[in-house]
Amino acid sequence: MNLKQHYQEKAAKADRLADEPYQRAELRVELRSTARRWRHLAEQADWLTRRIRNPKS
């Protein structure tokens, strides 16, 4: 599993938890924020991987 996929799965899990009806509103907000951070890290990992594999001269 690559790092991008790992972060995407963590974001999806946080989103699923936030969608649970029994979660308190403030916890839902925190979970959504965490999911956004994981998605951002996934994009950074993808960018870094592409940059390392195809360095610009």
Secondary structure, DSSP 8 states (H G I E B T S, - for coil): --HHHHHHHHHHHHHHHHH-TTS-HHHHHHHHHHHHHHHHHHHHHHHHHHHHHS---
